[in-house]
Amino acid sequence: MKKSIVIILAIVLITCSSNSTDEDITDNIETITETSTTIKIDDETISEDTTTTSSIIENYTFDNEKMSPFTGLELPPELWLKRPRRVLSFKIDNNVNARPQSGLQESDAIFEILVEGGMTRFLAFFYDKVSTYIGPIRSARPTDPTLVRPYGGTLIVSGATPGLVPQIRELGVPVLEEQSPPSMFRISDRSAPHNLYADTELVRSVIDERGFPFNPPPGPIYKFGNNQDNWLSGSARIIIKYSDFTSIIWKLDGNQYSRFIIDGYAETDEAEAHNFITRDGYTDIIKSQTVVVIQGPIYVDEATTLPSVLTVGVGPVYIFNNGKYIEGTWRRSDISEPFDFFDENQQQIFVPPSTQWIHILPLSGEVTWSQS
């Protein structure tokens, strides 16, 4: 009988020890569980209360009605109760003569995409956010509709290579080109073509008047969640090289990354802070809490002969948040569908709900990171 008691107590001790180990290796919410162990000695029953600590992953369920499809964060009621029925995506210039841009810091999310000459341009999405001064707006490229389509959004551009806009519309993405003031306007202190700006809500009114179809509430383009227990530390500095002419550096500052750019077309080849500027002249550095890098094959679009990045198929993905990172693979079978991210063990990767900057990088590009 005593031997049986020793075995039972050993099992209890091992269980407690195992729970303690789980607590040390996870960053999840701790729960305290009270249990009762009953031991029978001869005809006497002895009950002993024990307390163990275990870890669970905080439950996360995306709510289309109350959460942002661009950040995964819950919105205050005054936003989601009055949210518009359209997603707008503005194509923003990133030429050296277009910086500092305006309105990027007010957007819901930014996608950065390779264009010709080794440069990049942005897609600035607006759904729950607004800006009275977003720009400079430039022309469309073939990769754009593959990123706008999942959100059911409208692409706002300043023209495009002949034949491209009809091609984008055939893919199911409405396009709005340059409009007259006040919805779009050219500013006097910039030279064309780097001087076209817009007011997001006035543009929204133009789209309403033209009867563009409403899109249903969009879901995220990849899965958000709070399970990052298998992420690694060591990404306080991230370098994303698009080409010999464009490299982006993100430096951890608190719980956000600050953006710097090395531009081969600029007067200096040193990294410079990439700032935004408001209409009244206030300027500050661009920041994001999460940086996502989706790499795909580069190809030349047959209709336009423009370099494009394939966003359907399979490719590498890198995600950085608060100095931690994870590498994996993305999969996607159609431009109307979201991306799925998987780690090396083929487990789903969940992106932390937070502000997002998404790089669409060719496979010829490079991604490196370090702790300092």
C-alpha positions as CSV (number, residue, x, y, z in Angstrom):
1,M,0.0,0.0,0.0
2,K,2.8,2.5,0.8
3,K,4.4,1.7,-2.5
4,S,1.2,2.7,-4.3
5,I,1.1,6.0,-2.4
6,V,4.7,6.8,-3.5
7,I,3.8,6.2,-7.1
8,I,0.7,8.4,-6.9
9,L,2.7,11.3,-5.3
10,A,5.4,11.0,-7.9
11,I,2.9,11.4,-10.7
12,V,1.5,14.5,-9.0
13,L,5.0,16.0,-8.6
14,I,5.8,15.3,-12.3
15,T,2.6,17.0,-13.4
16,C,3.4,20.1,-11.3
17,S,6.9,20.1,-12.6
18,S,5.7,19.8,-16.2
19,N,3.3,22.7,-15.8
20,S,6.1,24.9,-14.3
21,T,8.2,24.2,-17.4
22,D,5.4,25.2,-19.8
23,E,5.2,28.5,-17.9
24,D,8.8,29.3,-18.5
25,I,8.8,28.8,-22.3
26,T,5.6,30.5,-23.3
27,D,4.5,34.1,-23.5
28,N,0.8,33.3,-23.0
29,I,-1.7,34.1,-20.3
30,E,-1.2,32.2,-17.1
31,T,-4.1,30.4,-15.4
32,I,-4.1,29.0,-11.9
33,T,-6.0,25.7,-11.4
34,E,-6.9,24.3,-8.1
35,T,-7.1,20.5,-7.9
36,S,-7.8,17.9,-5.2
37,T,-5.8,14.7,-4.8
38,T,-7.5,11.9,-2.9
39,I,-5.3,9.2,-1.3
40,K,-6.8,6.2,0.5
41,I,-4.7,4.6,3.3
42,D,-6.2,1.5,4.7
43,D,-9.8,2.6,5.4
44,E,-9.0,6.3,5.8
45,T,-9.4,8.7,2.9
46,I,-7.1,11.8,2.9
47,S,-7.8,14.7,0.6
48,E,-5.0,17.1,-0.3
49,D,-5.6,20.3,-2.3
50,T,-2.8,21.2,-4.7
51,T,-2.4,24.3,-6.9
52,T,-0.7,24.1,-10.3
53,T,0.1,26.8,-12.9
54,S,-0.4,26.2,-16.6
55,S,-0.3,28.4,-19.7
56,I,-2.9,28.7,-22.4
57,I,-2.9,30.7,-25.7
58,E,-5.2,33.7,-25.5
59,N,-8.2,33.0,-27.7
60,Y,-8.5,35.2,-30.8
61,T,-11.4,35.2,-33.2
62,F,-11.6,37.8,-36.0
63,D,-14.9,39.7,-36.1
64,N,-15.7,41.2,-39.5
65,E,-18.0,43.7,-38.0
66,K,-16.0,45.0,-35.1
67,M,-12.3,44.5,-36.1
68,S,-10.1,45.9,-38.8
69,P,-9.2,43.5,-41.6
70,F,-5.9,45.4,-42.0
71,T,-4.6,45.3,-38.4
72,G,-6.7,42.6,-36.8
73,L,-7.4,45.0,-33.9
74,E,-10.8,45.7,-32.4
75,L,-12.2,49.1,-33.3
76,P,-14.1,51.5,-31.0
77,P,-17.9,51.4,-31.6
78,E,-17.9,55.0,-33.1
79,L,-15.8,53.6,-36.0
80,W,-17.3,50.2,-36.8
81,L,-20.9,51.4,-36.3
82,K,-20.4,54.0,-39.0
83,R,-17.7,52.3,-41.2
84,P,-18.0,52.9,-44.9
85,R,-19.0,50.1,-47.3
86,R,-16.0,50.6,-49.5
87,V,-12.2,49.9,-49.3
88,L,-10.1,52.5,-51.1
89,S,-6.5,51.8,-52.2
90,F,-4.4,54.7,-53.4
91,K,-1.3,54.1,-55.5
92,I,1.4,56.2,-54.0
93,D,4.7,57.4,-55.5
94,N,8.1,56.6,-53.8
95,N,10.4,58.4,-56.2
96,V,13.0,60.5,-54.5
97,N,11.1,63.6,-55.7
98,A,7.9,62.3,-54.1
99,R,9.3,62.2,-50.5
100,P,8.2,62.9,-47.9
101,Q,4.8,61.5,-48.8
102,S,1.6,62.5,-47.0
103,G,-1.2,60.4,-45.6
104,L,0.7,57.2,-45.2
105,Q,0.6,57.5,-41.4
106,E,-3.2,57.8,-41.5
107,S,-3.8,54.7,-43.6
108,D,-5.1,51.3,-42.4
109,A,-2.2,49.5,-43.9
110,I,0.6,49.9,-46.6
111,F,1.8,47.4,-49.2
112,E,5.1,48.2,-50.9
113,I,5.7,46.8,-54.4
114,L,8.6,46.7,-56.8
115,V,8.3,48.8,-60.0
116,E,10.7,49.4,-62.9
117,G,14.1,50.9,-62.3
118,G,14.5,48.9,-59.0
119,M,12.2,51.4,-57.2
120,T,9.1,50.8,-55.2
121,R,5.6,52.3,-54.9
122,F,2.9,51.9,-52.3
123,L,-0.7,50.8,-52.0
124,A,-2.2,52.8,-49.1
125,F,-5.5,51.3,-48.0
126,F,-8.3,53.3,-46.4
127,Y,-11.4,51.7,-44.8
128,D,-11.8,52.8,-41.2
129,K,-9.2,55.6,-41.5
130,V,-9.4,58.9,-43.5
131,S,-7.0,61.5,-44.8
132,T,-7.6,64.9,-46.3
133,Y,-4.2,64.9,-47.8
134,I,-2.9,61.7,-49.3
135,G,-0.2,61.6,-52.1
136,P,1.5,61.9,-54.4
137,I,-0.7,59.5,-56.4
138,R,0.9,57.7,-59.4
139,S,0.0,55.1,-62.0
140,A,-1.0,51.5,-61.6
141,R,1.1,48.4,-62.1
142,P,0.1,44.8,-62.8
143,T,0.7,43.5,-59.2
144,D,-1.8,46.0,-57.7
145,P,-5.1,44.2,-58.5
146,T,-3.8,41.0,-56.9
147,L,-3.6,42.8,-53.6
148,V,-6.7,44.9,-53.9
149,R,-9.0,42.2,-55.0
150,P,-9.2,40.2,-51.7
151,Y,-10.5,43.3,-50.0
152,G,-13.1,44.0,-52.7
153,G,-11.6,47.5,-52.9
154,T,-11.3,50.3,-55.5
155,L,-7.9,51.2,-56.9
156,I,-7.3,54.9,-57.2
157,V,-4.5,55.9,-59.6
158,S,-3.2,58.6,-61.9
159,G,-3.3,56.7,-65.2
160,A,-1.4,53.6,-66.2
161,T,0.5,52.1,-69.2
162,P,-2.0,51.8,-72.1
163,G,-4.2,48.7,-71.8
164,L,-3.5,48.1,-68.1
165,V,-6.6,49.8,-66.5
166,P,-9.0,47.7,-68.7
167,Q,-7.0,44.6,-67.7
168,I,-7.3,45.5,-64.0
169,R,-11.0,46.0,-64.4
170,E,-11.4,42.6,-66.0
171,L,-9.8,41.1,-62.9
172,G,-12.8,42.4,-60.9
173,V,-11.1,45.5,-59.4
174,P,-12.8,48.9,-60.1
175,V,-10.4,51.7,-61.0
176,L,-10.8,55.4,-60.5
177,E,-8.4,57.6,-62.4
178,E,-7.4,61.3,-61.8
179,Q,-10.3,63.6,-60.9
180,S,-10.7,67.3,-60.9
181,P,-10.7,69.3,-57.6
182,P,-11.7,69.2,-54.8
183,S,-11.5,65.3,-54.6
184,M,-8.1,65.3,-56.2
185,F,-5.8,68.3,-56.7
186,R,-2.2,69.2,-57.7
187,I,-0.1,71.1,-55.2
188,S,2.1,74.0,-56.3
189,D,5.3,73.2,-54.4
190,R,5.9,69.9,-56.2
191,S,6.6,69.3,-59.9
192,A,4.4,66.9,-62.0
193,P,4.1,64.0,-62.0
194,H,4.8,64.0,-58.2
195,N,2.2,66.5,-57.1
196,L,-1.3,64.8,-57.3
197,Y,-3.0,64.5,-54.0
198,A,-6.5,63.6,-52.8
199,D,-9.0,63.7,-50.0
200,T,-10.1,60.2,-49.2
201,E,-13.7,61.0,-48.3
202,L,-14.3,63.3,-51.3
203,V,-12.9,60.5,-53.5
204,R,-15.4,58.1,-51.8
205,S,-18.2,60.5,-52.7
206,V,-17.1,60.5,-56.3
207,I,-17.2,56.7,-56.3
208,D,-20.6,56.7,-54.7
209,E,-21.9,59.1,-57.4
210,R,-20.6,56.9,-60.1
211,G,-22.4,53.9,-58.7
212,F,-19.4,51.6,-58.2
213,P,-20.6,48.4,-56.5
214,F,-20.3,48.2,-52.8
215,N,-18.0,45.5,-51.4
216,P,-19.1,43.2,-48.6
217,P,-17.2,43.6,-45.3
218,P,-13.7,42.3,-46.1
219,G,-11.7,39.8,-44.2
220,P,-8.0,39.9,-43.5
221,I,-5.5,39.0,-46.3
222,Y,-3.7,36.7,-43.9
223,K,-4.6,35.2,-40.5
224,F,-4.2,37.3,-37.3
225,G,-3.7,35.7,-33.9
226,N,-1.9,35.8,-30.6
227,N,0.0,32.5,-30.8
228,Q,3.7,33.6,-31.3
229,D,5.2,31.1,-28.8
230,N,7.5,29.6,-31.5
231,W,8.9,33.0,-32.7
232,L,12.6,33.8,-32.3
233,S,14.3,36.9,-30.8
234,G,16.9,38.9,-32.6
235,S,15.3,41.2,-35.2
236,A,15.8,44.7,-33.8
237,R,17.1,45.7,-37.2
238,I,15.7,44.5,-40.5
239,I,17.1,45.2,-44.0
240,I,15.0,44.6,-47.1
241,K,16.8,45.0,-50.4
242,Y,14.6,45.3,-53.4
243,S,17.4,46.1,-55.8
244,D,20.8,47.8,-56.1
245,F,18.8,51.1,-56.0
246,T,16.4,50.5,-53.2
247,S,16.9,49.1,-49.7
248,I,14.6,49.6,-46.7
249,I,15.9,49.5,-43.1
250,W,13.5,49.0,-40.1
251,K,14.9,49.8,-36.7
252,L,13.1,48.8,-33.5
253,D,12.1,51.8,-31.4
254,G,10.1,50.8,-28.4
255,N,7.5,48.4,-29.7
256,Q,7.5,49.8,-33.2
257,Y,9.9,49.8,-36.1
258,S,11.0,53.1,-37.6
259,R,11.7,53.2,-41.4
260,F,14.8,54.3,-43.2
261,I,15.6,54.1,-46.9
262,I,18.7,53.8,-49.0
263,D,17.9,55.3,-52.4
264,G,20.4,54.9,-55.2
265,Y,18.8,57.7,-57.1
266,A,19.3,60.2,-54.2
267,E,22.2,62.5,-53.7
268,T,23.5,60.4,-50.8
269,D,23.9,56.6,-50.6
270,E,23.5,56.7,-46.8
271,A,20.3,55.5,-45.1
272,E,18.0,58.4,-44.4
273,A,14.9,58.6,-42.2
274,H,11.8,58.1,-44.3
275,N,9.4,60.7,-43.1
276,F,5.8,61.7,-43.8
277,I,4.6,65.3,-43.9
278,T,1.2,66.7,-43.1
279,R,-0.6,69.5,-45.0
280,D,0.4,72.0,-42.4
281,G,4.0,71.0,-42.5
282,Y,4.4,68.6,-39.5
283,T,6.9,65.9,-40.2
284,D,7.9,62.7,-38.5
285,I,9.4,59.3,-39.3
286,I,7.2,56.5,-40.7
287,K,6.6,53.6,-38.2
288,S,4.9,50.2,-38.1
289,Q,4.5,47.6,-35.3
290,T,4.7,44.7,-37.7
291,V,6.7,44.2,-40.9
292,V,5.6,41.3,-43.3
293,V,7.8,40.3,-46.3
294,I,6.1,38.2,-49.0
295,Q,8.6,37.0,-51.7
296,G,7.5,35.9,-55.1
297,P,8.9,35.3,-58.6
298,I,9.4,38.3,-60.8
299,Y,8.0,38.2,-64.3
300,V,7.4,40.6,-67.2
301,D,3.7,41.3,-67.8
302,E,2.9,40.4,-71.4
303,A,0.4,43.3,-72.0
304,T,2.5,46.1,-70.5
305,T,6.1,44.7,-70.4
306,L,6.3,45.9,-66.9
307,P,8.2,44.0,-64.1
308,S,5.7,42.4,-61.7
309,V,5.8,40.1,-58.7
310,L,3.7,36.9,-58.7
311,T,1.5,36.7,-55.6
312,V,-0.2,33.4,-56.4
313,G,1.5,30.1,-55.8
314,V,4.1,29.4,-53.1
315,G,7.0,31.4,-51.7
316,P,9.0,32.5,-48.6
317,V,7.5,34.7,-46.0
318,Y,9.1,36.6,-43.1
319,I,7.2,38.3,-40.2
320,F,8.8,40.7,-37.7
321,N,7.2,42.1,-34.6
322,N,8.6,43.8,-31.5
323,G,12.1,42.4,-32.1
324,K,10.9,38.8,-32.7
325,Y,10.6,37.0,-36.1
326,I,9.5,33.9,-37.8
327,E,10.3,32.4,-41.2
328,G,7.9,30.3,-43.2
329,T,6.1,29.8,-46.5
330,W,3.1,31.5,-48.0
331,R,0.5,29.7,-50.2
332,R,-2.2,31.2,-52.3
333,S,-4.3,29.7,-55.2
334,D,-6.1,32.8,-56.6
335,I,-5.9,36.6,-56.4
336,S,-9.4,36.7,-54.8
337,E,-8.2,34.6,-51.8
338,P,-6.1,35.4,-48.8
339,F,-2.6,34.2,-48.1
340,D,-1.9,31.3,-45.8
341,F,1.3,31.3,-43.8
342,F,3.0,28.2,-42.5
343,D,6.2,27.6,-40.5
344,E,8.8,24.9,-41.1
345,N,6.7,22.3,-39.3
346,Q,3.7,23.2,-41.6
347,Q,1.9,24.8,-38.6
348,Q,-0.2,27.9,-39.3
349,I,1.6,31.2,-38.6
350,F,-0.6,33.9,-37.0
351,V,0.4,37.5,-37.4
352,P,0.1,39.7,-34.3
353,P,-2.8,42.1,-34.4
354,S,-1.1,45.5,-34.9
355,T,-0.2,48.1,-37.5
356,Q,1.1,46.4,-40.6
357,W,3.6,47.2,-43.4
358,I,3.7,44.5,-46.1
359,H,6.6,44.2,-48.5
360,I,5.9,42.4,-51.8
361,L,9.5,41.5,-52.6
362,P,10.9,39.6,-55.7
363,L,12.8,36.4,-55.0
364,S,15.9,38.3,-56.3
365,G,15.6,40.6,-53.3
366,E,17.2,40.0,-49.9
367,V,15.9,39.9,-46.3
368,T,18.4,40.1,-43.4
369,W,18.1,41.0,-39.8
370,S,20.1,41.3,-36.6
371,Q,19.8,42.2,-33.0
372,S,21.5,45.5,-33.4
